[in-house]
Amino acid sequence: MYLAEFATFWRQEMNTLDCPTYPKKPEDLPLSDRICLENYNNGELF
């Protein structure tokens, strides 16, 4: 599981400490957040 990496992504890209619950699947995130995650570190977490 990449919980720490997801939290780091969220802090860096979303500029907020209010990190959502770790998503079990991409569809658990809103579309705009999912697109950002897809592009983060060449899709490393996606």
mmCIF entry with sequence, helices, sheets and N, C-alpha, C, O atoms, coordinates in Angstrom:
data_MODEL
# 
_entry.id   MODEL 
# 
_entity.id                         1 
_entity.type                       polymer 
_entity.pdbx_number_of_molecules   1 
# 
_entity_poly.entity_id                      1 
_entity_poly.type                           'polypeptide(L)' 
_entity_poly.nstd_linkage                   no 
_entity_poly.nstd_monomer                   no 
_entity_poly.pdbx_seq_one_letter_code       MYLAEFATFWRQEMNTLDCPTYPKKPEDLPLSDRICLENYNNGELF 
_entity_poly.pdbx_seq_one_letter_code_can   MYLAEFATFWRQEMNTLDCPTYPKKPEDLPLSDRICLENYNNGELF 
_entity_poly.pdbx_strand_id                 A 
# 
loop_
_entity_poly_seq.entity_id 
_entity_poly_seq.num 
_entity_poly_seq.mon_id 
_entity_poly_seq.hetero 
1 1  MET n 
1 2  TYR n 
1 3  LEU n 
1 4  ALA n 
1 5  GLU n 
1 6  PHE n 
1 7  ALA n 
1 8  THR n 
1 9  PHE n 
1 10 TRP n 
1 11 ARG n 
1 12 GLN n 
1 13 GLU n 
1 14 MET n 
1 15 ASN n 
1 16 THR n 
1 17 LEU n 
1 18 ASP n 
1 19 CYS n 
1 20 PRO n 
1 21 THR n 
1 22 TYR n 
1 23 PRO n 
1 24 LYS n 
1 25 LYS n 
1 26 PRO n 
1 27 GLU n 
1 28 ASP n 
1 29 LEU n 
1 30 PRO n 
1 31 LEU n 
1 32 SER n 
1 33 ASP n 
1 34 ARG n 
1 35 ILE n 
1 36 CYS n 
1 37 LEU n 
1 38 GLU n 
1 39 ASN n 
1 40 TYR n 
1 41 ASN n 
1 42 ASN n 
1 43 GLY n 
1 44 GLU n 
1 45 LEU n 
1 46 PHE n 
# 
_struct_asym.id          A 
_struct_asym.entity_id   1 
# 
loop_
_struct_conf.conf_type_id 
_struct_conf.id 
_struct_conf.pdbx_PDB_helix_id 
_struct_conf.beg_label_comp_id 
_struct_conf.beg_label_asym_id 
_struct_conf.beg_label_seq_id 
_struct_conf.pdbx_beg_PDB_ins_code 
_struct_conf.end_label_comp_id 
_struct_conf.end_label_asym_id 
_struct_conf.end_label_seq_id 
_struct_conf.pdbx_end_PDB_ins_code 
_struct_conf.beg_auth_comp_id 
_struct_conf.beg_auth_asym_id 
_struct_conf.beg_auth_seq_id 
_struct_conf.end_auth_comp_id 
_struct_conf.end_auth_asym_id 
_struct_conf.end_auth_seq_id 
_struct_conf.pdbx_PDB_helix_class 
_struct_conf.details 
_struct_conf.pdbx_PDB_helix_length 
HELX_P HELX_P1 AA1 LEU A 3  ? MET A 14 ? LEU A 3  MET A 14 1 ? 12 
HELX_P HELX_P2 AA2 PRO A 26 ? ASP A 28 ? PRO A 26 ASP A 28 5 ? 3  
HELX_P HELX_P3 AA3 LEU A 31 ? ASN A 39 ? LEU A 31 ASN A 39 1 ? 9  
HELX_P HELX_P4 AA4 TYR A 40 ? GLY A 43 ? TYR A 40 GLY A 43 5 ? 4  
# 
_struct_conf_type.id          HELX_P 
_struct_conf_type.criteria    ? 
_struct_conf_type.reference   ? 
# 
loop_
_atom_site.group_PDB 
_atom_site.id 
_atom_site.type_symbol 
_atom_site.label_atom_id 
_atom_site.label_alt_id 
_atom_site.label_comp_id 
_atom_site.label_asym_id 
_atom_site.label_entity_id 
_atom_site.label_seq_id 
_atom_site.pdbx_PDB_ins_code 
_atom_site.Cartn_x 
_atom_site.Cartn_y 
_atom_site.Cartn_z 
_atom_site.occupancy 
_atom_site.B_iso_or_equiv 
_atom_site.pdbx_formal_charge 
_atom_site.auth_seq_id 
_atom_site.auth_comp_id 
_atom_site.auth_asym_id 
_atom_site.auth_atom_id 
_atom_site.pdbx_PDB_model_num 
ATOM 1   N N  . MET A 1 1  ? 0.843   -1.179 0.000   1.00 0.00 ? 1  MET A N  1 
ATOM 2   C CA . MET A 1 1  ? 0.000   0.000  0.000   1.00 0.00 ? 1  MET A CA 1 
ATOM 3   C C  . MET A 1 1  ? 0.890   1.244  0.000   1.00 0.00 ? 1  MET A C  1 
ATOM 4   O O  . MET A 1 1  ? 1.985   1.225  0.563   1.00 0.00 ? 1  MET A O  1 
ATOM 5   N N  . TYR A 1 2  ? 0.443   2.280  -0.603  1.00 0.00 ? 2  TYR A N  1 
ATOM 6   C CA . TYR A 1 2  ? 1.215   3.509  -0.768  1.00 0.00 ? 2  TYR A CA 1 
ATOM 7   C C  . TYR A 1 2  ? 0.599   4.662  0.021   1.00 0.00 ? 2  TYR A C  1 
ATOM 8   O O  . TYR A 1 2  ? 0.478   5.772  -0.497  1.00 0.00 ? 2  TYR A O  1 
ATOM 9   N N  . LEU A 1 3  ? 0.215   4.410  1.252   1.00 0.00 ? 3  LEU A N  1 
ATOM 10  C CA . LEU A 1 3  ? -0.480  5.406  2.052   1.00 0.00 ? 3  LEU A CA 1 
ATOM 11  C C  . LEU A 1 3  ? 0.366   6.666  2.267   1.00 0.00 ? 3  LEU A C  1 
ATOM 12  O O  . LEU A 1 3  ? -0.132  7.775  2.074   1.00 0.00 ? 3  LEU A O  1 
ATOM 13  N N  . ALA A 1 4  ? 1.607   6.519  2.654   1.00 0.00 ? 4  ALA A N  1 
ATOM 14  C CA . ALA A 1 4  ? 2.482   7.669  2.892   1.00 0.00 ? 4  ALA A CA 1 
ATOM 15  C C  . ALA A 1 4  ? 2.729   8.436  1.598   1.00 0.00 ? 4  ALA A C  1 
ATOM 16  O O  . ALA A 1 4  ? 2.743   9.667  1.596   1.00 0.00 ? 4  ALA A O  1 
ATOM 17  N N  . GLU A 1 5  ? 2.922   7.717  0.506   1.00 0.00 ? 5  GLU A N  1 
ATOM 18  C CA . GLU A 1 5  ? 3.153   8.367  -0.776  1.00 0.00 ? 5  GLU A CA 1 
ATOM 19  C C  . GLU A 1 5  ? 1.918   9.146  -1.234  1.00 0.00 ? 5  GLU A C  1 
ATOM 20  O O  . GLU A 1 5  ? 2.027   10.233 -1.801  1.00 0.00 ? 5  GLU A O  1 
ATOM 21  N N  . PHE A 1 6  ? 0.742   8.567  -0.975  1.00 0.00 ? 6  PHE A N  1 
ATOM 22  C CA . PHE A 1 6  ? -0.498  9.254  -1.336  1.00 0.00 ? 6  PHE A CA 1 
ATOM 23  C C  . PHE A 1 6  ? -0.645  10.534 -0.513  1.00 0.00 ? 6  PHE A C  1 
ATOM 24  O O  . PHE A 1 6  ? -1.024  11.572 -1.055  1.00 0.00 ? 6  PHE A O  1 
ATOM 25  N N  . ALA A 1 7  ? -0.354  10.477 0.772   1.00 0.00 ? 7  ALA A N  1 
ATOM 26  C CA . ALA A 1 7  ? -0.435  11.667 1.628   1.00 0.00 ? 7  ALA A CA 1 
ATOM 27  C C  . ALA A 1 7  ? 0.548   12.741 1.161   1.00 0.00 ? 7  ALA A C  1 
ATOM 28  O O  . ALA A 1 7  ? 0.218   13.927 1.165   1.00 0.00 ? 7  ALA A O  1 
ATOM 29  N N  . THR A 1 8  ? 1.745   12.334 0.761   1.00 0.00 ? 8  THR A N  1 
ATOM 30  C CA . THR A 1 8  ? 2.731   13.282 0.243   1.00 0.00 ? 8  THR A CA 1 
ATOM 31  C C  . THR A 1 8  ? 2.220   13.919 -1.046  1.00 0.00 ? 8  THR A C  1 
ATOM 32  O O  . THR A 1 8  ? 2.303   15.135 -1.216  1.00 0.00 ? 8  THR A O  1 
ATOM 33  N N  . PHE A 1 9  ? 1.698   13.105 -1.942  1.00 0.00 ? 9  PHE A N  1 
ATOM 34  C CA . PHE A 1 9  ? 1.114   13.618 -3.188  1.00 0.00 ? 9  PHE A CA 1 
ATOM 35  C C  . PHE A 1 9  ? 0.040   14.648 -2.877  1.00 0.00 ? 9  PHE A C  1 
ATOM 36  O O  . PHE A 1 9  ? 0.010   15.720 -3.480  1.00 0.00 ? 9  PHE A O  1 
ATOM 37  N N  . TRP A 1 10 ? -0.832  14.328 -1.944  1.00 0.00 ? 10 TRP A N  1 
ATOM 38  C CA . TRP A 1 10 ? -1.952  15.209 -1.633  1.00 0.00 ? 10 TRP A CA 1 
ATOM 39  C C  . TRP A 1 10 ? -1.468  16.557 -1.109  1.00 0.00 ? 10 TRP A C  1 
ATOM 40  O O  . TRP A 1 10 ? -1.968  17.604 -1.519  1.00 0.00 ? 10 TRP A O  1 
ATOM 41  N N  . ARG A 1 11 ? -0.493  16.529 -0.200  1.00 0.00 ? 11 ARG A N  1 
ATOM 42  C CA . ARG A 1 11 ? 0.043   17.770 0.361   1.00 0.00 ? 11 ARG A CA 1 
ATOM 43  C C  . ARG A 1 11 ? 0.718   18.615 -0.712  1.00 0.00 ? 11 ARG A C  1 
ATOM 44  O O  . ARG A 1 11 ? 0.565   19.836 -0.723  1.00 0.00 ? 11 ARG A O  1 
ATOM 45  N N  . GLN A 1 12 ? 1.459   17.983 -1.607  1.00 0.00 ? 12 GLN A N  1 
ATOM 46  C CA . GLN A 1 12 ? 2.201   18.710 -2.636  1.00 0.00 ? 12 GLN A CA 1 
ATOM 47  C C  . GLN A 1 12 ? 1.298   19.236 -3.747  1.00 0.00 ? 12 GLN A C  1 
ATOM 48  O O  . GLN A 1 12 ? 1.437   20.384 -4.169  1.00 0.00 ? 12 GLN A O  1 
ATOM 49  N N  . GLU A 1 13 ? 0.396   18.423 -4.208  1.00 0.00 ? 13 GLU A N  1 
ATOM 50  C CA . GLU A 1 13 ? -0.407  18.778 -5.374  1.00 0.00 ? 13 GLU A CA 1 
ATOM 51  C C  . GLU A 1 13 ? -1.703  19.509 -5.037  1.00 0.00 ? 13 GLU A C  1 
ATOM 52  O O  . GLU A 1 13 ? -2.133  20.381 -5.791  1.00 0.00 ? 13 GLU A O  1 
ATOM 53  N N  . MET A 1 14 ? -2.321  19.169 -3.925  1.00 0.00 ? 14 MET A N  1 
ATOM 54  C CA . MET A 1 14 ? -3.605  19.769 -3.570  1.00 0.00 ? 14 MET A CA 1 
ATOM 55  C C  . MET A 1 14 ? -3.450  20.917 -2.584  1.00 0.00 ? 14 MET A C  1 
ATOM 56  O O  . MET A 1 14 ? -4.411  21.635 -2.307  1.00 0.00 ? 14 MET A O  1 
ATOM 57  N N  . ASN A 1 15 ? -2.250  21.091 -2.056  1.00 0.00 ? 15 ASN A N  1 
ATOM 58  C CA . ASN A 1 15 ? -1.944  22.195 -1.134  1.00 0.00 ? 15 ASN A CA 1 
ATOM 59  C C  . ASN A 1 15 ? -2.871  22.264 0.072   1.00 0.00 ? 15 ASN A C  1 
ATOM 60  O O  . ASN A 1 15 ? -3.270  23.348 0.497   1.00 0.00 ? 15 ASN A O  1 
ATOM 61  N N  . THR A 1 16 ? -3.208  21.103 0.618   1.00 0.00 ? 16 THR A N  1 
ATOM 62  C CA . THR A 1 16 ? -4.049  21.051 1.805   1.00 0.00 ? 16 THR A CA 1 
ATOM 63  C C  . THR A 1 16 ? -3.657  19.841 2.645   1.00 0.00 ? 16 THR A C  1 
ATOM 64  O O  . THR A 1 16 ? -3.224  18.816 2.118   1.00 0.00 ? 16 THR A O  1 
ATOM 65  N N  . LEU A 1 17 ? -3.813  19.974 3.939   1.00 0.00 ? 17 LEU A N  1 
ATOM 66  C CA . LEU A 1 17 ? -3.523  18.843 4.820   1.00 0.00 ? 17 LEU A CA 1 
ATOM 67  C C  . LEU A 1 17 ? -4.756  17.971 5.021   1.00 0.00 ? 17 LEU A C  1 
ATOM 68  O O  . LEU A 1 17 ? -4.669  16.916 5.648   1.00 0.00 ? 17 LEU A O  1 
ATOM 69  N N  . ASP A 1 18 ? -5.896  18.396 4.498   1.00 0.00 ? 18 ASP A N  1 
ATOM 70  C CA . ASP A 1 18 ? -7.129  17.627 4.621   1.00 0.00 ? 18 ASP A CA 1 
ATOM 71  C C  . ASP A 1 18 ? -7.148  16.512 3.587   1.00 0.00 ? 18 ASP A C  1 
ATOM 72  O O  . ASP A 1 18 ? -7.888  16.563 2.605   1.00 0.00 ? 18 ASP A O  1 
ATOM 73  N N  . CYS A 1 19 ? -6.341  15.534 3.823   1.00 0.00 ? 19 CYS A N  1 
ATOM 74  C CA . CYS A 1 19 ? -6.217  14.404 2.898   1.00 0.00 ? 19 CYS A CA 1 
ATOM 75  C C  . CYS A 1 19 ? -7.420  13.472 3.058   1.00 0.00 ? 19 CYS A C  1 
ATOM 76  O O  . CYS A 1 19 ? -7.794  13.134 4.181   1.00 0.00 ? 19 CYS A O  1 
ATOM 77  N N  . PRO A 1 20 ? -8.021  13.059 1.951   1.00 0.00 ? 20 PRO A N  1 
ATOM 78  C CA . PRO A 1 20 ? -9.156  12.131 2.053   1.00 0.00 ? 20 PRO A CA 1 
ATOM 79  C C  . PRO A 1 20 ? -8.678  10.730 2.439   1.00 0.00 ? 20 PRO A C  1 
ATOM 80  O O  . PRO A 1 20 ? -7.480  10.448 2.461   1.00 0.00 ? 20 PRO A O  1 
ATOM 81  N N  . THR A 1 21 ? -9.627  9.879  2.736   1.00 0.00 ? 21 THR A N  1 
ATOM 82  C CA . THR A 1 21 ? -9.331  8.481  3.014   1.00 0.00 ? 21 THR A CA 1 
ATOM 83  C C  . THR A 1 21 ? -8.633  7.880  1.801   1.00 0.00 ? 21 THR A C  1 
ATOM 84  O O  . THR A 1 21 ? -8.987  8.182  0.662   1.00 0.00 ? 21 THR A O  1 
ATOM 85  N N  . TYR A 1 22 ? -7.648  7.035  2.044   1.00 0.00 ? 22 TYR A N  1 
ATOM 86  C CA . TYR A 1 22 ? -6.908  6.394  0.956   1.00 0.00 ? 22 TYR A CA 1 
ATOM 87  C C  . TYR A 1 22 ? -7.896  5.669  0.031   1.00 0.00 ? 22 TYR A C  1 
ATOM 88  O O  . TYR A 1 22 ? -8.628  4.788  0.480   1.00 0.00 ? 22 TYR A O  1 
ATOM 89  N N  . PRO A 1 23 ? -7.919  6.032  -1.249  1.00 0.00 ? 23 PRO A N  1 
ATOM 90  C CA . PRO A 1 23 ? -8.884  5.424  -2.173  1.00 0.00 ? 23 PRO A CA 1 
ATOM 91  C C  . PRO A 1 23 ? -8.530  3.967  -2.482  1.00 0.00 ? 23 PRO A C  1 
ATOM 92  O O  . PRO A 1 23 ? -7.362  3.627  -2.670  1.00 0.00 ? 23 PRO A O  1 
ATOM 93  N N  . LYS A 1 24 ? -9.535  3.131  -2.532  1.00 0.00 ? 24 LYS A N  1 
ATOM 94  C CA . LYS A 1 24 ? -9.326  1.726  -2.874  1.00 0.00 ? 24 LYS A CA 1 
ATOM 95  C C  . LYS A 1 24 ? -9.284  1.536  -4.383  1.00 0.00 ? 24 LYS A C  1 
ATOM 96  O O  . LYS A 1 24 ? -8.697  0.576  -4.882  1.00 0.00 ? 24 LYS A O  1 
ATOM 97  N N  . LYS A 1 25 ? -9.911  2.456  -5.103  1.00 0.00 ? 25 LYS A N  1 
ATOM 98  C CA . LYS A 1 25 ? -9.899  2.417  -6.563  1.00 0.00 ? 25 LYS A CA 1 
ATOM 99  C C  . LYS A 1 25 ? -9.942  3.852  -7.063  1.00 0.00 ? 25 LYS A C  1 
ATOM 100 O O  . LYS A 1 25 ? -10.408 4.733  -6.339  1.00 0.00 ? 25 LYS A O  1 
ATOM 101 N N  . PRO A 1 26 ? -9.476  4.112  -8.263  1.00 0.00 ? 26 PRO A N  1 
ATOM 102 C CA . PRO A 1 26 ? -9.417  5.483  -8.789  1.00 0.00 ? 26 PRO A CA 1 
ATOM 103 C C  . PRO A 1 26 ? -10.770 6.198  -8.761  1.00 0.00 ? 26 PRO A C  1 
ATOM 104 O O  . PRO A 1 26 ? -10.827 7.410  -8.555  1.00 0.00 ? 26 PRO A O  1 
ATOM 105 N N  . GLU A 1 27 ? -11.837 5.465  -8.964  1.00 0.00 ? 27 GLU A N  1 
ATOM 106 C CA . GLU A 1 27 ? -13.165 6.070  -9.014  1.00 0.00 ? 27 GLU A CA 1 
ATOM 107 C C  . GLU A 1 27 ? -13.600 6.634  -7.663  1.00 0.00 ? 27 GLU A C  1 
ATOM 108 O O  . GLU A 1 27 ? -14.592 7.359  -7.589  1.00 0.00 ? 27 GLU A O  1 
ATOM 109 N N  . ASP A 1 28 ? -12.869 6.310  -6.595  1.00 0.00 ? 28 ASP A N  1 
ATOM 110 C CA . ASP A 1 28 ? -13.187 6.851  -5.278  1.00 0.00 ? 28 ASP A CA 1 
ATOM 111 C C  . ASP A 1 28 ? -12.799 8.322  -5.157  1.00 0.00 ? 28 ASP A C  1 
ATOM 112 O O  . ASP A 1 28 ? -13.214 8.993  -4.212  1.00 0.00 ? 28 ASP A O  1 
ATOM 113 N N  . LEU A 1 29 ? -12.013 8.828  -6.097  1.00 0.00 ? 29 LEU A N  1 
ATOM 114 C CA . LEU A 1 29 ? -11.595 10.222 -6.099  1.00 0.00 ? 29 LEU A CA 1 
ATOM 115 C C  . LEU A 1 29 ? -12.397 11.007 -7.140  1.00 0.00 ? 29 LEU A C  1 
ATOM 116 O O  . LEU A 1 29 ? -12.802 10.447 -8.159  1.00 0.00 ? 29 LEU A O  1 
ATOM 117 N N  . PRO A 1 30 ? -12.628 12.300 -6.891  1.00 0.00 ? 30 PRO A N  1 
ATOM 118 C CA . PRO A 1 30 ? -13.262 13.131 -7.925  1.00 0.00 ? 30 PRO A CA 1 
ATOM 119 C C  . PRO A 1 30 ? -12.386 13.159 -9.179  1.00 0.00 ? 30 PRO A C  1 
ATOM 120 O O  . PRO A 1 30 ? -11.175 12.957 -9.100  1.00 0.00 ? 30 PRO A O  1 
ATOM 121 N N  . LEU A 1 31 ? -12.991 13.404 -10.307 1.00 0.00 ? 31 LEU A N  1 
ATOM 122 C CA . LEU A 1 31 ? -12.291 13.349 -11.592 1.00 0.00 ? 31 LEU A CA 1 
ATOM 123 C C  . LEU A 1 31 ? -11.058 14.256 -11.615 1.00 0.00 ? 31 LEU A C  1 
ATOM 124 O O  . LEU A 1 31 ? -9.993  13.828 -12.060 1.00 0.00 ? 31 LEU A O  1 
ATOM 125 N N  . SER A 1 32 ? -11.182 15.483 -11.148 1.00 0.00 ? 32 SER A N  1 
ATOM 126 C CA . SER A 1 32 ? -10.042 16.408 -11.199 1.00 0.00 ? 32 SER A CA 1 
ATOM 127 C C  . SER A 1 32 ? -8.873  15.894 -10.352 1.00 0.00 ? 32 SER A C  1 
ATOM 128 O O  . SER A 1 32 ? -7.717  16.034 -10.749 1.00 0.00 ? 32 SER A O  1 
ATOM 129 N N  . ASP A 1 33 ? -9.161  15.309 -9.201  1.00 0.00 ? 33 ASP A N  1 
ATOM 130 C CA . ASP A 1 33 ? -8.113  14.756 -8.348  1.00 0.00 ? 33 ASP A CA 1 
ATOM 131 C C  . ASP A 1 33 ? -7.481  13.528 -8.993  1.00 0.00 ? 33 ASP A C  1 
ATOM 132 O O  . ASP A 1 33 ? -6.273  13.312 -8.899  1.00 0.00 ? 33 ASP A O  1 
ATOM 133 N N  . ARG A 1 34 ? -8.311  12.734 -9.643  1.00 0.00 ? 34 ARG A N  1 
ATOM 134 C CA . ARG A 1 34 ? -7.828  11.526 -10.320 1.00 0.00 ? 34 ARG A CA 1 
ATOM 135 C C  . ARG A 1 34 ? -6.873  11.874 -11.451 1.00 0.00 ? 34 ARG A C  1 
ATOM 136 O O  . ARG A 1 34 ? -5.849  11.215 -11.625 1.00 0.00 ? 34 ARG A O  1 
ATOM 137 N N  . ILE A 1 35 ? -7.203  12.910 -12.224 1.00 0.00 ? 35 ILE A N  1 
ATOM 138 C CA . ILE A 1 35 ? -6.335  13.343 -13.320 1.00 0.00 ? 35 ILE A CA 1 
ATOM 139 C C  . ILE A 1 35 ? -4.998  13.819 -12.771 1.00 0.00 ? 35 ILE A C  1 
ATOM 140 O O  . ILE A 1 35 ? -3.945  13.515 -13.332 1.00 0.00 ? 35 ILE A O  1 
ATOM 141 N N  . CYS A 1 36 ? -5.043  14.554 -11.691 1.00 0.00 ? 36 CYS A N  1 
ATOM 142 C CA . CYS A 1 36 ? -3.815  15.030 -11.057 1.00 0.00 ? 36 CYS A CA 1 
ATOM 143 C C  . CYS A 1 36 ? -2.973  13.838 -10.591 1.00 0.00 ? 36 CYS A C  1 
ATOM 144 O O  . CYS A 1 36 ? -1.753  13.836 -10.756 1.00 0.00 ? 36 CYS A O  1 
ATOM 145 N N  . LEU A 1 37 ? -3.616  12.840 -10.016 1.00 0.00 ? 37 LEU A N  1 
ATOM 146 C CA . LEU A 1 37 ? -2.917  11.641 -9.554  1.00 0.00 ? 37 LEU A CA 1 
ATOM 147 C C  . LEU A 1 37 ? -2.306  10.870 -10.725 1.00 0.00 ? 37 LEU A C  1 
ATOM 148 O O  . LEU A 1 37 ? -1.197  10.348 -10.610 1.00 0.00 ? 37 LEU A O  1 
ATOM 149 N N  . GLU A 1 38 ? -3.013  10.797 -11.836 1.00 0.00 ? 38 GLU A N  1 
ATOM 150 C CA . GLU A 1 38 ? -2.497  10.105 -13.023 1.00 0.00 ? 38 GLU A CA 1 
ATOM 151 C C  . GLU A 1 38 ? -1.203  10.743 -13.521 1.00 0.00 ? 38 GLU A C  1 
ATOM 152 O O  . GLU A 1 38 ? -0.318  10.051 -14.022 1.00 0.00 ? 38 GLU A O  1 
ATOM 153 N N  . ASN A 1 39 ? -1.097  12.051 -13.383 1.00 0.00 ? 39 ASN A N  1 
ATOM 154 C CA . ASN A 1 39 ? 0.066   12.774 -13.889 1.00 0.00 ? 39 ASN A CA 1 
ATOM 155 C C  . ASN A 1 39 ? 1.187   12.921 -12.876 1.00 0.00 ? 39 ASN A C  1 
ATOM 156 O O  . ASN A 1 39 ? 2.282   13.349 -13.243 1.00 0.00 ? 39 ASN A O  1 
ATOM 157 N N  . TYR A 1 40 ? 0.959   12.588 -11.635 1.00 0.00 ? 40 TYR A N  1 
ATOM 158 C CA . TYR A 1 40 ? 1.950   12.753 -10.575 1.00 0.00 ? 40 TYR A CA 1 
ATOM 159 C C  . TYR A 1 40 ? 3.060   11.715 -10.717 1.00 0.00 ? 40 TYR A C  1 
ATOM 160 O O  . TYR A 1 40 ? 2.786   10.516 -10.758 1.00 0.00 ? 40 TYR A O  1 
ATOM 161 N N  . ASN A 1 41 ? 4.299   12.164 -10.793 1.00 0.00 ? 41 ASN A N  1 
ATOM 162 C CA . ASN A 1 41 ? 5.467   11.269 -10.925 1.00 0.00 ? 41 ASN A CA 1 
ATOM 163 C C  . ASN A 1 41 ? 5.277   10.212 -12.002 1.00 0.00 ? 41 ASN A C  1 
ATOM 164 O O  . ASN A 1 41 ? 5.538   9.030  -11.776 1.00 0.00 ? 41 ASN A O  1 
ATOM 165 N N  . ASN A 1 42 ? 4.825   10.637 -13.166 1.00 0.00 ? 42 ASN A N  1 
ATOM 166 C CA . ASN A 1 42 ? 4.633   9.732  -14.303 1.00 0.00 ? 42 ASN A CA 1 
ATOM 167 C C  . ASN A 1 42 ? 3.680   8.577  -13.988 1.00 0.00 ? 42 ASN A C  1 
ATOM 168 O O  . ASN A 1 42 ? 3.877   7.457  -14.460 1.00 0.00 ? 42 ASN A O  1 
ATOM 169 N N  . GLY A 1 43 ? 2.661   8.850  -13.200 1.00 0.00 ? 43 GLY A N  1 
ATOM 170 C CA . GLY A 1 43 ? 1.652   7.843  -12.894 1.00 0.00 ? 43 GLY A CA 1 
ATOM 171 C C  . GLY A 1 43 ? 2.075   6.819  -11.866 1.00 0.00 ? 43 GLY A C  1 
ATOM 172 O O  . GLY A 1 43 ? 1.452   5.762  -11.762 1.00 0.00 ? 43 GLY A O  1 
ATOM 173 N N  . GLU A 1 44 ? 3.108   7.097  -11.108 1.00 0.00 ? 44 GLU A N  1 
ATOM 174 C CA . GLU A 1 44 ? 3.645   6.154  -10.130 1.00 0.00 ? 44 GLU A CA 1 
ATOM 175 C C  . GLU A 1 44 ? 2.601   5.624  -9.145  1.00 0.00 ? 44 GLU A C  1 
ATOM 176 O O  . GLU A 1 44 ? 2.602   4.436  -8.824  1.00 0.00 ? 44 GLU A O  1 
ATOM 177 N N  . LEU A 1 45 ? 1.720   6.489  -8.668  1.00 0.00 ? 45 LEU A N  1 
ATOM 178 C CA . LEU A 1 45 ? 0.721   6.062  -7.691  1.00 0.00 ? 45 LEU A CA 1 
ATOM 179 C C  . LEU A 1 45 ? -0.560  5.579  -8.330  1.00 0.00 ? 45 LEU A C  1 
ATOM 180 O O  . LEU A 1 45 ? -1.361  4.910  -7.676  1.00 0.00 ? 45 LEU A O  1 
ATOM 181 N N  . PHE A 1 46 ? -0.771  5.899  -9.582  1.00 0.00 ? 46 PHE A N  1 
ATOM 182 C CA . PHE A 1 46 ? -2.003  5.521  -10.253 1.00 0.00 ? 46 PHE A CA 1 
ATOM 183 C C  . PHE A 1 46 ? -1.915  4.073  -10.640 1.00 0.00 ? 46 PHE A C  1 
ATOM 184 O O  . PHE A 1 46 ? -2.853  3.532  -11.225 1.00 0.00 ? 46 PHE A O  1 
# 
